[in-house]
Amino acid sequence: MSEPALRHRIILHAYVTEKSMDEMERMNKLEFVVDRRASRDEIRRAVEATYQCKVAKINTKIVRVGKIATVKFSKDFSAEDIGGRAGVF
């Protein structure tokens, strides 16, 4: 399967809650629902390739809706700009 197709199988969609919106503004973070089998490294590569950005840190958790990846971006990139491209707004 091609690289773009694999990226879209890893990142399913943005996960938007009040908490995630607050983290986006204050801490430069976004949350995504991702494939449960994806590793942090795979998530990092998919986010960086899809949104042309640099990821500083990734935390993951398993919840009822699936696997949630909280992605912190480097200071050079704005989570609000990336969120606009990801369809948060």
C-alpha positions in Angstrom: 0.0 0.0 0.0 1.3 3.5 -0.8 2.6 5.9 1.9 -0.3 8.3 1.8 -2.8 5.5 2.1 -1.0 4.2 5.2 -1.0 7.7 6.8 -4.8 7.8 6.4 -5.2 4.4 8.0 -3.2 5.5 11.0 -4.8 8.9 11.7 -8.6 8.4 11.6 -9.8 11.9 12.6 -9.3 14.7 15.1 -10.7 14.2 18.6 -12.4 17.4 19.8 -13.5 18.0 23.4 -13.4 21.0 25.7 -10.3 19.7 27.3 -8.6 19.2 23.9 -9.5 22.7 22.8 -8.0 24.1 26.0 -4.8 22.1 25.4 -4.7 23.3 21.9 -4.7 27.0 23.0 -2.6 26.7 26.1 -0.2 23.8 25.5 0.1 23.6 21.7 -1.4 20.1 21.6 -4.0 18.3 19.4 -5.7 14.9 19.9 -6.4 12.4 17.2 -8.2 9.1 17.1 -5.7 6.7 15.6 -5.6 3.0 14.7 -5.2 0.9 17.9 -2.3 -1.1 16.4 -0.3 2.1 15.5 2.9 2.7 17.6 4.0 6.1 18.7 6.7 6.2 16.0 4.2 5.4 13.3 1.8 8.1 14.6 4.6 10.6 14.7 5.6 9.9 11.1 2.0 10.0 9.9 1.3 13.4 11.6 4.5 15.0 10.4 4.0 13.8 6.8 0.3 14.7 6.7 0.5 18.2 8.3 4.1 19.1 7.4 5.1 19.9 11.0 7.5 18.7 13.7 6.1 16.7 16.6 7.8 17.2 20.0 6.0 14.5 22.0 3.2 11.9 21.8 1.1 10.4 24.5 -1.5 7.6 23.8 -4.4 6.2 25.7 -7.1 3.6 25.1 -10.7 4.8 25.6 -14.1 3.7 24.6 -13.9 5.4 21.1 -10.5 3.8 20.4 -6.9 4.9 20.8 -6.4 8.6 21.4 -3.0 10.2 20.6 -2.2 13.5 22.2 0.3 15.2 20.0 2.5 18.1 21.3 4.0 20.2 18.5 7.4 21.9 18.5 7.3 25.7 19.2 7.8 26.4 15.5 4.4 25.1 14.7 1.0 26.2 16.0 -1.6 23.6 17.0 -4.4 26.0 16.0 -3.1 26.3 12.4 -2.7 22.5 12.2 -6.1 22.0 13.8 -7.6 24.2 11.1 -6.1 21.9 8.5 -7.2 18.8 10.4 -10.9 20.0 10.4 -11.2 20.9 14.1 -12.8 24.2 13.3 
